[in-house]
Every structure is written in C-alpha cells, then in structure tokens.
Amino acid sequence: MGVVVPLEEPGKKKASIDALVDLVRDDMESVNALILAKAGSHVELIPEIARHLISSGGKRLRPMLTIAAAQMCGYEGDGHVRLAASVEFMHTATLLHDDVVDESDMRRGKLAARMLWGNQASVLVGDYLLGQAFRMMVEVGSMEALDILSAASTVIAEGEVLQLSAAKNMATTEDEYLAVIRAKTAALFSAAAEVGPVVASGSKSDQAAFRSYGTNIGLAFQMIDDALDYGGNSKMLGKDVGDDFREGKITLPVVLAYRRGTDSEREYWRRVMERGDIHDGDLEHAIELMKKYGTILDTLDRARHYGAIARDALAPFPDSVHKSALLETVDFCISRGH
C-alpha cells in the first residue's frame, strides 16, 4: 500500500488538460479516426490487440502536443494529424514491448495484452504499429519530421536497453537514471512537440523551444510516475502500486534512499532489488525508508524543476490560448494523481 504524497499546494486550483483538449478536439477526432483505420489489418489478431490498448483510456497527451504545437505555429494543413497518429502508434508499440520486457500484468487498469494473447503476439503487433507509424510519417512528405521521429525511435530503444542493463543494480547513479528516462520517455515527448513547428515551417528557434518543452515535460512526467509507484494508488497508476519495486527497477526514489541509507539499509536494498528476495512487508519498508529520507518528495521537487524549464521554453512566444493551455499541461503533469 502506497503513501499518498502531496503533489500540489493545498487550496490551489487543480491543474487540468481541459483547455488543451478543447483546443485540439477537432483535429484529435481526425487523429483518432486515423489511428483506428491504420490499426486495421486482414490479419484479425492485429486490430484485436491494437484496439485493446488503443481503446483503454490513455490521455493521448503526446499526439495532443503535436497538434497544439502545429496550431500554435500557424499550421493549416493536415500533415500534423498523420504525425500525431504516428506519435501515438510509436507510444503504443513501446507499451506493448515494455510489458513483455517487464513481464507486467496490468496496463492502464486492464490486463496487459501479453496476459491475453501472449508475449510473441504482443511484440509482433508492436512491430506492426511501428511500421504503420513510419508509413504515415512518409506520407506527410517532411524529411525533417521523419528524421526527428525516427531518431526518437532509436533513442527510445536505446533507453529500454539501458534500463535493462541498469535493472537490479544498486550502483546506478542519479545521472544514469536520468539518462534512462531522457531516452525512454523524454525523447518521444520531445519529438512529438518538435514536429509541430517542423510541419508548420516554423523557425529553428521555434523548433528548439518546443524540443526543450517536450524534453522537460517528459522528464517531469516520468519522475512523477516513478514517485507514484511508491506514493500513489492502483487506480491512479493503471497498474499495481510497487510494480517498479517488484521488477527491480532502479528509479530515483530508490537511488536517493540507497545513497542516503545506513549500511544495514543498503543491504536491505541489495536484497530486495538486486537479488529479488522480497518478503511480505518489504514494499512497506521501502516506503518507510523513502519517507525517512524524503526521497519521494525530493523526486517531486526534481520534477517541478524540469517542469519549470518546460514552462520557460515557451517564454519567447506571445501570450495565446495555446500557450496558456500548454503551460497548464505542465502543471497537470506534475500534479497528476493528487
């Protein structure tokens, strides 16, 4: 059982993405229609598995960033719809692959696809969605957008391998943890935001601003996720609390608790994380140590730091409804689950 942690100040209005959703609603309807169409195949198992995950309640945050960024830069075509759908397919493919690698049972509050159809089918359908994503990128006709998203795909895979090599290794440093989440999570947020001004023929400074915005909101997003694995609840997470703990994932709350712990506490962390020797009460003890050393709260503070950088990235743009919505989206990512 997790310990609910304060993610925003008492009495402060809770941030939401409602403004963003309203701004991109019409284009996102086109994105969702395209997603359903491109998830189709004469091989019946492909749409069955794809739609299981696609229809399971994700917020579509990454494609919404693509749409909003393109709109904010004055784009009037429909290429951003294909790029946004590509981004969502890339994300969905990584989720299918992640659940196999992590041996996860749950995804977005439902049984993971691997639990229903097996590991082989999950991996292969993920591969299919990646193929469809790249076909849609090519249809847009922007080599620069294709380059950005294909580079992100490579970086994401590198991040997954890096996380695999760091798993169950208590010698993992904070910098190494950052390298994992920068590749595994922030890379797609960054690319999703940057291709908006690219397709809109925006300036290089616009691209750089949205690239920074995406990178830093992605870092903040993942840090909040990692804190919630110990301080949230299953409904909020869409997975079981403590999954990272049971899988031996060395996330920031663990890195900080190990670094600050006594010799006996460090031996505890090596037992549960490196050797996987977990007994009843060990998760609760992990949370107690995190409370003792303030590592969940420190993780949240670091998330706020990256959130502030994301907000600053949009400072050069004039005030607008899009800018306001994107700024509130940062606040939403940080205050998720409060």
C-alpha positions in Angstrom: 0.0 0.0 0.0 1.4 3.4 -1.0 1.7 6.6 0.9 -0.3 9.4 -0.7 2.1 12.3 -1.2 1.2 16.0 -1.6 1.8 16.8 -5.3 0.4 20.4 -5.2 -0.2 23.1 -2.7 -3.4 22.9 -0.5 -6.1 25.2 -1.7 -4.5 25.7 -5.1 -6.8 25.1 -8.1 -6.0 21.7 -9.5 -4.4 21.8 -13.0 -6.0 20.0 -15.9 -5.6 19.5 -19.6 -9.2 20.5 -20.3 -8.0 23.7 -22.2 -5.6 21.7 -24.3 -8.3 19.1 -25.1 -10.7 21.8 -26.1 -8.2 23.4 -28.5 -7.2 20.2 -30.3 -10.6 18.4 -30.2 -11.5 18.6 -33.9 -8.0 17.6 -35.1 -7.8 14.8 -32.4 -11.1 13.4 -33.8 -9.3 13.1 -37.1 -6.2 11.6 -35.3 -8.4 9.0 -33.5 -10.2 8.0 -36.8 -6.8 7.6 -38.5 -5.5 5.6 -35.6 -8.4 3.1 -35.8 -8.1 2.9 -39.6 -4.3 2.3 -39.6 -4.6 -0.3 -36.8 -6.7 -2.4 -39.2 -5.4 -5.4 -41.0 -6.8 -8.5 -42.7 -4.8 -10.4 -40.0 -7.6 -10.3 -37.3 -5.3 -10.6 -34.3 -3.5 -7.3 -35.2 -6.5 -5.0 -34.8 -7.8 -7.0 -31.9 -4.6 -6.5 -29.9 -4.0 -2.9 -31.1 -7.5 -1.8 -30.2 -7.3 -3.4 -26.8 -4.6 -1.0 -25.8 -5.7 2.0 -28.0 -9.2 2.0 -26.5 -8.0 1.5 -22.9 -8.2 5.1 -21.8 -4.9 6.8 -22.4 -5.0 10.6 -22.5 -3.3 10.8 -25.9 -1.1 13.5 -24.4 1.8 13.1 -26.8 -0.2 13.5 -30.0 -2.1 16.4 -28.5 1.2 18.1 -28.1 1.9 17.6 -31.8 -1.4 19.1 -32.7 -1.2 22.0 -30.3 2.4 22.9 -31.3 1.5 22.9 -35.0 -1.6 25.0 -34.4 0.4 27.5 -32.3 2.8 27.9 -35.1 0.0 28.7 -37.6 -0.2 25.4 -39.5 -3.3 25.0 -41.6 -2.8 21.7 -43.4 -3.5 18.1 -42.3 0.0 16.7 -42.0 0.1 17.2 -38.3 -2.8 14.7 -38.0 -0.6 12.0 -39.5 2.3 12.9 -37.4 0.2 12.9 -34.3 -1.1 9.4 -35.2 2.4 8.3 -35.8 3.5 9.5 -32.4 0.6 7.6 -30.7 1.5 4.4 -32.6 5.1 4.7 -31.5 4.0 5.1 -27.9 1.6 2.2 -28.2 4.3 0.0 -29.7 6.6 0.8 -26.8 3.9 0.0 -24.3 3.4 -3.4 -25.9 7.1 -4.1 -25.9 7.6 -2.7 -22.4 5.0 -5.0 -20.9 6.8 -8.0 -22.4 10.2 -6.9 -21.2 9.0 -6.0 -17.7 6.6 -9.0 -17.5 3.8 -6.6 -16.5 0.4 -8.0 -15.8 -1.6 -4.7 -16.0 -1.7 -1.7 -18.3 -4.0 1.3 -17.9 -6.1 -0.6 -15.4 -6.7 -3.6 -17.6 -4.9 -6.9 -18.2 -1.8 -6.2 -20.4 -2.0 -7.6 -23.9 0.7 -10.2 -23.2 -1.6 -11.7 -20.5 -4.4 -12.2 -23.0 -2.5 -13.0 -26.2 1.0 -13.9 -25.1 4.4 -12.3 -25.5 5.0 -13.2 -29.1 1.8 -11.6 -30.4 2.3 -8.5 -28.3 5.8 -8.0 -29.7 4.8 -8.6 -33.3 1.8 -6.2 -33.1 4.1 -3.6 -31.6 6.3 -4.1 -34.6 3.3 -3.7 -37.0 2.3 -0.4 -35.3 5.8 0.9 -35.7 5.7 0.1 -39.4 2.4 1.9 -39.8 3.8 4.9 -37.9 6.7 5.2 -40.3 4.4 4.8 -43.3 2.3 7.8 -42.1 5.4 9.9 -41.5 6.5 9.3 -45.1 3.0 10.3 -46.3 3.5 13.7 -44.7 6.5 14.4 -47.0 8.7 16.1 -44.4 12.1 14.5 -44.3 12.9 16.6 -41.2 9.9 15.3 -39.3 10.7 11.8 -40.4 14.3 12.3 -39.2 13.2 13.6 -35.8 10.7 10.8 -35.2 12.9 8.0 -36.5 15.8 9.3 -34.3 13.4 9.3 -31.3 12.5 5.6 -32.1 16.2 4.7 -32.0 16.8 6.6 -28.7 13.7 5.0 -27.1 15.1 1.5 -27.9 18.5 2.6 -26.5 16.7 3.7 -23.3 15.0 0.4 -22.9 18.2 -1.5 -23.3 19.9 0.9 -20.9 17.2 0.4 -18.3 17.5 -3.3 -18.8 21.3 -3.2 -18.1 20.7 -1.0 -15.0 17.9 -3.1 -13.6 18.6 -4.7 -10.2 21.9 -2.7 -10.0 22.0 -0.6 -6.8 25.2 1.1 -8.1 23.0 3.1 -10.5 23.6 6.8 -10.1 21.2 9.7 -10.4 22.9 10.7 -13.7 22.4 7.1 -15.1 18.8 7.2 -14.0 18.4 10.5 -15.8 20.0 9.0 -19.0 17.4 6.2 -18.9 14.3 8.4 -18.6 15.7 11.0 -21.0 15.9 8.3 -23.7 13.0 6.1 -22.7 10.3 8.8 -22.0 11.5 12.3 -22.8 12.7 11.5 -26.3 9.2 10.9 -27.6 7.7 13.9 -25.8 10.4 16.0 -27.3 9.9 14.7 -30.8 6.1 14.9 -30.6 6.4 18.6 -29.7 9.1 19.5 -32.1 7.5 18.1 -35.3 4.6 20.6 -34.7 6.7 23.6 -35.7 8.5 21.5 -38.3 5.4 20.7 -40.3 4.3 24.3 -39.8 7.5 25.5 -41.4 8.3 27.3 -38.1 11.7 28.8 -37.3 14.7 26.9 -35.9 14.1 28.8 -32.6 10.5 27.6 -32.6 11.7 24.1 -33.0 14.3 24.4 -30.3 11.7 25.9 -27.9 9.3 23.0 -28.5 12.1 20.5 -28.3 13.0 21.8 -24.9 9.4 22.0 -23.8 8.8 18.3 -24.8 12.1 17.0 -23.3 11.5 18.7 -19.9 7.8 17.9 -19.6 8.8 14.3 -20.4 11.4 14.2 -17.7 8.9 15.7 -15.2 6.2 13.2 -16.3 8.4 10.2 -15.8 9.7 11.4 -12.4 6.1 11.8 -11.2 5.3 8.3 -12.4 8.3 6.9 -10.5 7.2 8.7 -7.3 3.7 7.5 -7.7 4.8 3.9 -7.9 5.5 4.3 -4.2 3.2 7.1 -3.3 0.1 6.6 -5.4 -2.7 4.0 -5.9 -3.5 1.4 -8.5 -6.5 3.3 -10.0 -4.3 6.4 -10.4 -1.4 4.4 -12.0 -3.3 2.0 -14.1 -1.0 -0.7 -12.7 -0.2 -2.2 -9.4 1.5 0.0 -6.8 5.0 -1.2 -6.3 5.4 -2.8 -9.8 8.8 -1.0 -10.2 9.8 -2.4 -6.8 8.9 -5.9 -7.7 10.6 -5.6 -11.1 13.8 -4.4 -9.6 13.7 -1.0 -11.5 16.1 1.4 -10.0 14.2 4.7 -10.1 15.1 8.0 -8.4 13.3 7.4 -5.1 15.3 4.2 -4.7 18.6 5.7 -5.9 18.3 8.5 -3.3 17.2 6.2 -0.5 20.1 3.9 -1.1 22.6 6.8 -1.3 21.4 8.2 2.0 20.9 4.9 3.8 22.9 3.2 6.6 24.9 0.1 5.9 22.0 -2.2 7.0 19.5 -0.2 5.0 21.7 -0.5 1.9 21.9 -4.3 2.5 18.1 -4.3 2.6 18.0 -2.6 -0.8 20.5 -5.0 -2.3 18.5 -8.0 -1.0 15.2 -6.8 -2.5 16.3 -5.0 -5.7 19.4 -6.9 -6.8 18.6 -10.4 -5.5 14.8 -10.1 -5.8 14.5 -11.7 -2.3 11.2 -10.0 -1.4 9.1 -10.9 1.6 5.8 -9.7 3.0 6.2 -6.1 4.3 9.3 -5.3 2.2 7.4 -2.8 0.0 6.0 -1.1 3.1 9.6 -0.9 4.5 10.8 0.6 1.2 8.2 3.3 1.5 9.1 3.9 5.2 12.8 4.4 4.2 11.7 6.8 1.4 9.7 8.8 3.9 12.6 8.8 6.4 15.0 10.3 3.8 12.4 12.3 1.9 13.2 10.7 -1.4 9.6 10.8 -2.8 9.3 14.5 -2.0 12.8 15.1 -3.5 11.7 13.3 -6.7 8.7 15.5 -6.9 10.9 18.6 -6.4 13.1 17.5 -9.3 10.0 17.0 -11.4 9.0 20.6 -10.6 12.4 21.7 -11.6 12.1 20.2 -15.1 8.5 21.4 -15.3 9.8 25.0 -14.7 12.3 24.5 -17.6 9.5 23.4 -19.8 7.4 26.4 -19.0 10.4 28.7 -19.6 10.9 27.2 -23.0 7.6 28.8 -24.2 8.5 32.2 -22.7 9.6 33.7 -26.1 6.1 33.1 -27.6 3.4 35.8 -27.3 0.5 35.1 -25.0 -2.2 33.0 -26.6 -4.8 30.3 -25.7 -2.4 27.7 -27.0 0.5 28.9 -24.9 -1.7 29.1 -21.8 -3.0 25.5 -22.4 0.5 24.1 -22.9 1.7 25.8 -19.7 -1.2 24.4 -17.7 -0.4 21.0 -19.2 3.0 21.2 -17.5 1.2 21.8 -14.2 -1.2 18.9 -14.9 1.7 16.5 -15.5 3.3 17.5 -12.2 0.1 17.5 -10.2 -1.2 14.2 -11.6 -3.0 12.0 -9.1 -3.2 14.5 -6.3 
